[in-house]
Amino acid sequence: MTLLLPSPPINVVDALRGDRTMRPLANTTSASGLRAQLEDGIYTVMGKDVATPPLVVRASSLRPSVNTSDLSLSAMGRIRGVLINQLLRLHCVGETFDHAYDEAVEAWRGDQGTNDLLERLGQLDNDERARLATDVTAHAVTLMRSLGTLPSRWLPRSCVRATQRLAGGNVVLRDVVDLMIGANNRDAASVVLLDVTTAPLGEGAERAMRFHALVETLRTSVAPLRTSTFSTATGDLWTCDVDHDLLTRSCDEVLTVIEELWKRQ
């Protein structure tokens, strides 16, 4: 894994795309073997039993649980993350914004309508709202400064959702990639995945990166070029090239989570 530091400011997209002449041929042969590895592993764990409801694995399942007694603080962190994601979506379609917080809230309301987090946002007092707006603006500055321009020829798309059903629907892999660039219809590997978080990078970030790569490979039958995560809290970028070893390692990690979930049923 390569760790890129934020000072001087980096252009995240340039760093992710790298040298075009050094890209390997697209890996179009691993997906079937990865799916078989998962199916065999699930059968070892569950046999012929049926999971009711199905076992659901997400990128968050690969991160360590965080226990906190301050549910308000946890909600504020989630709200901040959603708002930064809304700004990323706006940036992907070429939008600019002068008032990051207000425009992110407006985009969120238009996208989601209403939900528990939006209701929590509406319950903030003036001081809490002002602190959140300042926090979101600071994270937005880091994101925009580091992300740089996204040319349309790179096919940027945000909030790319994927669902993969395994073991006859007993296990479901669900994923959302914050930003994806590149295309799968090239001889060389081209697709790059980027996860954006408003928290410092820590334990579990690499497993989540591998999970994104695994689900994308299963979804398209083509392995991405690399998978990455960027922290707007610190400006750190973690990135690693995707190869067969990375993908099989992610399968093992997913199977460990499935075994833990199955024990709880």
Disulfide bonds with the S-S distance in Angstrom:
none
